[in-house]
């Protein structure tokens, strides 16, 4: 055998051993990479002890989002997040919006949150018994709500939400409304208006027979009065019953909240005898029937009470001073209750 021929097997053996070594190394590297990638998927992001906010602008790529999280020290391996999204076939499916990344969130959960659009929700609560003016103050102070209504005049607001010509008082359902960042104020108000319309129509369809109310709007007006008069929630049906019976008998409602509403911003917190005698469209001491509009936002319970009033014979009630009322069927009994619960306190 020549020297040249004897060198060939040795070279071939070396190449074989080198190839085997490379394969072993590649196998170890692949296994390590797989373990590292699997550990990445289940390891929580470095959000700290409190949730952090992540705002994704429309058109942003996942690579951009991952780079931002890396810069903020939240994500150690941004490339892994991109690889994970591609492996799950969701890399092009993230949705714009503001997200709250909670402590303990993993890359898997993060991708689920971003692709399902689980954006941060803010809350605006409209309160039963508040007026339109008070409601609009709440709207103007709501967090992350895009303010488009520079003028809070009722006519302007109703025009903006698509219902021009309607009086705004009492037209919005007092509830808690959730919305993502940059939602417009008109969109929340439009939702509250439509929710009230839906509720009022449904309750009107189930109303008791022979009520002295001709339209759902009249029910809304009376419900707003019941809302303002009620201090104890369980008394709403009784208070509604008193007003329903007075309307049936042609008696004036004689309720202070309507007088106060008619006084408007000039009301100083103390209603006087001269206020009860001063005629306005809302003075139910000087005018019979219902006032022309609601005087506040009635809640679901007040609307239901007006359309399902408690039976009885009481025509009067007076506050006891603890939130409850003393109900009376006659003027004499009512005057004695006034002496007991009102005049003694004065």
C-alpha positions as CSV (number, residue, x, y, z in Angstrom):
1,X,0.0,0.0,0.0
2,X,1.3,3.4,-0.9
3,X,1.6,6.3,1.6
4,X,-1.1,8.2,-0.4
5,X,-3.5,5.4,0.0
6,X,-2.8,4.9,3.7
7,X,-3.6,8.6,4.4
8,X,-7.0,8.5,2.8
9,X,-8.6,6.3,5.5
10,X,-7.1,8.4,8.2
11,X,-8.5,11.6,6.6
12,X,-11.9,9.9,6.1
13,X,-11.9,8.8,9.8
14,X,-11.2,12.3,11.0
15,X,-14.0,13.8,8.8
16,X,-16.4,11.2,10.1
17,X,-15.5,11.9,13.7
18,X,-15.7,15.7,13.2
19,X,-19.1,15.3,11.5
20,X,-20.3,13.2,14.4
21,X,-19.0,15.7,16.9
22,X,-20.8,18.5,15.1
23,X,-24.0,16.5,15.1
24,X,-23.6,15.9,18.8
25,X,-22.9,19.6,19.5
26,X,-25.9,20.6,17.3
27,X,-28.1,18.1,19.1
28,X,-27.0,19.6,22.5
29,X,-27.4,23.1,21.2
30,X,-30.9,22.3,19.8
31,X,-31.9,20.6,23.1
32,X,-30.6,23.6,25.1
33,X,-32.3,26.0,22.7
34,X,-35.6,24.1,23.1
35,X,-35.3,24.1,26.9
36,X,-34.4,27.8,26.9
37,X,-37.3,28.6,24.6
38,X,-39.7,26.5,26.7
39,X,-38.4,28.2,29.9
40,X,-39.0,31.6,28.2
41,X,-42.6,30.7,27.5
42,X,-43.4,29.9,31.1
43,X,-41.3,32.6,32.8
44,X,-43.2,35.7,33.9
45,X,-42.2,39.0,32.4
46,X,-40.3,41.4,34.7
47,X,-43.3,43.7,35.3
48,X,-42.6,44.3,39.0
49,X,-45.2,44.2,41.7
50,X,-47.8,46.4,40.0
51,X,-49.4,46.2,36.5
52,X,-47.7,48.2,33.8
53,X,-49.4,49.9,30.8
54,X,-48.5,49.0,27.3
55,X,-50.0,51.2,24.5
56,X,-49.9,49.6,21.0
57,X,-50.5,52.1,18.2
58,X,-52.5,51.1,15.1
59,X,-50.1,49.5,12.5
60,X,-47.5,48.5,15.1
61,X,-45.7,45.2,14.5
62,X,-45.0,42.6,17.2
63,X,-41.3,43.1,16.6
64,X,-41.7,46.8,17.5
65,X,-43.7,45.9,20.6
66,X,-41.1,43.3,21.7
67,X,-38.3,45.9,21.2
68,X,-40.2,48.4,23.4
69,X,-40.6,45.8,26.2
70,X,-36.9,45.0,26.0
71,X,-36.0,48.7,26.3
72,X,-38.3,49.0,29.4
73,X,-36.6,46.0,31.0
74,X,-39.7,43.9,30.9
75,X,-38.7,41.3,28.2
76,X,-35.3,39.8,28.1
77,X,-35.5,38.0,24.8
78,X,-37.6,39.9,22.3
79,X,-36.7,37.6,19.4
80,X,-38.1,34.7,21.3
81,X,-41.5,36.5,21.5
82,X,-41.5,37.0,17.8
83,X,-40.5,33.3,17.2
84,X,-43.3,32.2,19.6
85,X,-45.9,34.3,17.8
86,X,-44.8,32.9,14.4
87,X,-44.9,29.4,15.8
88,X,-48.5,30.0,17.0
89,X,-49.3,31.8,13.7
90,X,-50.4,35.0,15.5
91,X,-47.5,37.3,14.7
92,X,-49.7,39.5,12.4
93,X,-52.8,39.4,14.6
94,X,-52.0,41.7,17.5
95,X,-54.6,44.5,18.1
96,X,-54.0,48.1,18.9
97,X,-55.0,49.6,22.2
98,X,-53.9,50.0,25.8
99,X,-53.1,46.9,27.8
100,X,-52.4,46.3,31.5
101,X,-49.7,43.7,31.9
102,X,-50.3,42.2,35.3
103,X,-47.6,40.8,37.6
104,X,-46.9,37.2,36.7
105,X,-47.9,37.4,33.1
106,X,-46.0,35.0,30.8
107,X,-45.1,35.4,27.1
108,X,-47.9,32.9,26.2
109,X,-50.5,34.9,28.2
110,X,-49.1,38.2,26.7
111,X,-49.7,37.0,23.2
112,X,-53.2,35.8,24.1
113,X,-54.0,39.2,25.6
114,X,-52.6,41.1,22.5
115,X,-54.3,38.9,19.9
116,X,-57.6,38.8,21.6
117,X,-57.6,42.6,22.2
118,X,-58.0,42.3,26.0
119,X,-57.5,46.1,26.3
120,X,-57.5,48.0,29.5
121,X,-61.0,49.1,30.4
122,X,-61.9,52.4,32.2
123,X,-65.2,53.1,34.0
124,X,-67.6,55.9,34.1
125,X,-70.5,55.7,36.7
126,X,-73.6,57.7,36.2
127,X,-75.4,58.2,39.5
128,X,-79.2,57.9,40.1
129,X,-80.8,61.2,41.1
130,X,-78.1,63.4,39.5
131,X,-79.1,66.1,37.0
132,X,-77.9,66.4,33.4
133,X,-75.5,69.1,34.5
134,X,-74.0,66.9,37.2
135,X,-73.8,64.0,34.8
136,X,-71.8,66.1,32.3
137,X,-69.4,67.1,35.0
138,X,-68.7,63.4,35.6
139,X,-68.3,62.8,31.9
140,X,-65.8,65.7,31.6
141,X,-63.7,64.2,34.4
142,X,-63.8,60.6,33.2
143,X,-60.3,59.1,32.8
144,X,-58.9,58.3,29.3
145,X,-62.2,59.5,27.7
146,X,-61.7,61.6,24.6
147,X,-63.5,64.9,25.2
148,X,-65.2,66.1,22.1
149,X,-68.0,68.2,23.6
150,X,-66.5,71.6,24.3
151,X,-70.1,72.9,25.0
152,X,-72.1,70.9,27.6
153,X,-75.4,72.7,26.7
154,X,-78.2,70.1,26.5
155,X,-79.2,71.0,23.0
156,X,-75.6,70.7,21.8
157,X,-75.1,67.3,23.5
158,X,-78.3,65.8,22.1
159,X,-77.4,67.0,18.6
160,X,-73.9,65.4,18.9
161,X,-75.3,62.0,20.0
162,X,-77.8,62.0,17.2
163,X,-81.1,62.9,18.9
164,X,-81.6,66.6,18.2
165,X,-84.5,68.4,19.8
166,X,-85.0,66.1,22.8
167,X,-84.6,67.5,26.3
168,X,-81.6,65.8,27.9
169,X,-82.7,65.6,31.5
170,X,-83.3,62.0,32.7
171,X,-82.6,60.5,29.3
172,X,-79.4,58.6,30.3
173,X,-79.5,55.4,32.2
174,X,-77.4,55.6,35.4
175,X,-75.1,52.6,35.3
176,X,-71.3,51.9,35.2
177,X,-70.0,52.1,31.6
178,X,-66.7,50.5,30.7
179,X,-64.7,51.7,27.8
180,X,-61.1,51.5,26.4
181,X,-58.8,54.5,26.1
182,X,-59.6,57.1,23.5
183,X,-63.3,56.3,23.4
184,X,-65.2,59.5,22.7
185,X,-67.5,61.0,25.2
186,X,-70.4,61.1,22.7
187,X,-70.1,57.3,22.2
188,X,-70.6,56.6,26.0
189,X,-73.4,59.1,26.2
190,X,-75.1,57.6,23.1
191,X,-74.9,54.2,24.8
192,X,-76.4,55.5,28.0
193,X,-79.2,57.2,26.1
194,X,-80.0,54.0,24.1
195,X,-79.8,51.8,27.3
196,X,-82.4,54.1,28.9
197,X,-84.7,53.9,25.9
198,X,-84.4,50.1,25.8
199,X,-85.1,49.8,29.6
200,X,-88.0,52.2,29.5
201,X,-89.7,50.6,26.6
202,X,-89.3,47.1,28.1
203,X,-90.7,48.3,31.5
204,X,-93.6,50.2,29.8
205,X,-94.6,47.0,28.0
206,X,-95.0,45.2,31.4
207,X,-96.7,48.1,33.2
208,X,-99.7,47.6,35.4
209,X,-103.1,48.4,33.9
210,X,-105.0,51.7,34.4
211,X,-102.0,53.9,35.4
212,X,-102.6,57.6,35.0
213,X,-99.6,57.8,32.6
214,X,-100.1,58.2,28.9
215,X,-96.6,57.6,27.6
216,X,-93.2,56.1,28.6
217,X,-91.9,59.7,28.8
218,X,-94.5,60.5,31.5
219,X,-93.3,57.4,33.4
220,X,-89.7,58.7,33.1
221,X,-90.8,62.1,34.5
222,X,-92.5,60.6,37.5
223,X,-89.7,58.1,38.1
224,X,-87.3,61.0,38.3
225,X,-89.4,62.5,41.1
226,X,-89.6,59.2,42.9
227,X,-85.8,58.9,42.6
228,X,-85.3,62.4,44.2
229,X,-87.8,61.8,47.0
230,X,-86.5,58.3,48.0
231,X,-84.1,58.0,50.8
232,X,-84.7,54.3,51.6
233,X,-84.7,52.1,48.5
234,X,-87.4,49.8,49.8
235,X,-89.8,52.7,49.9
236,X,-89.8,53.5,46.2
237,X,-93.0,51.5,45.4
238,X,-94.8,53.3,48.3
239,X,-93.7,56.7,47.2
240,X,-94.7,55.9,43.6
241,X,-98.0,54.7,44.9
242,X,-98.7,58.1,46.6
243,X,-98.0,60.0,43.4
244,X,-100.0,57.7,41.3
245,X,-103.0,58.0,43.6
246,X,-102.7,61.8,43.6
247,X,-102.6,61.9,39.8
248,X,-105.7,59.7,39.7
249,X,-107.5,62.1,42.1
250,X,-106.4,65.2,40.3
251,X,-104.4,66.3,43.3
252,X,-101.2,68.3,42.8
253,X,-98.1,66.4,43.5
254,X,-96.7,69.0,45.8
255,X,-93.1,67.7,45.8
256,X,-90.2,69.8,46.8
257,X,-87.6,68.4,44.4
258,X,-89.5,69.7,41.4
259,X,-89.6,73.2,43.0
260,X,-85.9,73.0,43.6
261,X,-85.3,72.0,40.0
262,X,-87.3,75.0,38.8
263,X,-85.2,77.3,40.9
264,X,-82.2,76.0,39.1
265,X,-78.6,77.2,40.0
266,X,-80.0,79.9,42.2
267,X,-81.1,77.3,44.8
268,X,-79.0,77.8,47.9
269,X,-79.8,74.6,49.7
270,X,-82.8,75.9,51.7
271,X,-86.3,75.8,50.3
272,X,-88.6,78.5,51.7
273,X,-92.3,79.1,51.8
274,X,-92.0,81.8,49.1
275,X,-90.3,79.3,46.8
276,X,-93.3,77.0,47.1
277,X,-95.5,79.9,46.0
278,X,-93.3,81.1,43.1
279,X,-94.8,79.7,39.9
280,X,-92.5,77.9,37.5
281,X,-93.2,75.1,35.0
282,X,-91.7,72.7,37.6
283,X,-93.6,74.0,40.7
284,X,-95.9,71.1,41.5
285,X,-97.4,73.2,44.3
286,X,-98.8,75.8,41.9
287,X,-99.4,73.5,38.9
288,X,-101.3,70.3,38.5
289,X,-100.0,67.1,36.8
290,X,-96.5,66.3,35.9
291,X,-93.7,68.8,35.3
292,X,-92.7,69.2,31.6
293,X,-89.5,67.1,31.8
294,X,-87.7,64.8,34.2
295,X,-85.8,66.5,37.0
296,X,-82.9,64.0,37.3
297,X,-81.8,60.5,36.2
298,X,-84.0,57.8,37.5
299,X,-82.6,54.3,38.0
300,X,-84.1,51.0,37.1
301,X,-85.8,50.6,40.4
302,X,-87.5,54.0,40.3
303,X,-88.9,53.3,36.8
304,X,-90.1,49.9,37.9
305,X,-91.7,51.3,41.0
306,X,-93.7,53.9,39.0
307,X,-95.0,51.3,36.6
308,X,-95.7,48.8,39.5
309,X,-96.7,51.1,42.4
310,X,-97.5,49.6,45.9
311,X,-101.2,49.5,46.7
312,X,-102.6,51.4,49.6
313,X,-104.5,54.6,50.5
314,X,-101.7,56.9,51.5
315,X,-101.7,60.3,49.8
316,X,-99.0,62.1,51.8
317,X,-95.6,61.3,53.2
318,X,-93.0,63.2,55.3
319,X,-89.4,62.5,56.0
320,X,-88.6,61.1,59.5
321,X,-85.0,62.3,59.4
322,X,-83.4,58.9,59.1
323,X,-84.0,58.4,55.3
324,X,-87.4,56.8,55.8
325,X,-90.9,58.4,55.5
326,X,-94.1,58.4,57.5
327,X,-97.0,57.8,55.1
328,X,-100.5,59.1,55.8
329,X,-103.9,58.7,54.2
330,X,-105.5,61.9,55.4
331,X,-104.3,65.5,55.6
332,X,-104.9,65.5,59.4
333,X,-102.7,62.5,59.9
334,X,-100.1,64.1,57.7
335,X,-100.1,67.3,59.6
336,X,-99.5,65.4,62.8
337,X,-96.6,63.6,61.2
338,X,-95.2,66.9,60.1
339,X,-95.4,68.2,63.6
340,X,-93.7,65.1,64.9
341,X,-90.9,64.7,62.4
342,X,-90.3,68.2,60.9
343,X,-91.5,71.1,63.0
344,X,-89.9,69.7,66.2
345,X,-86.5,69.4,64.5
346,X,-86.8,73.0,63.4
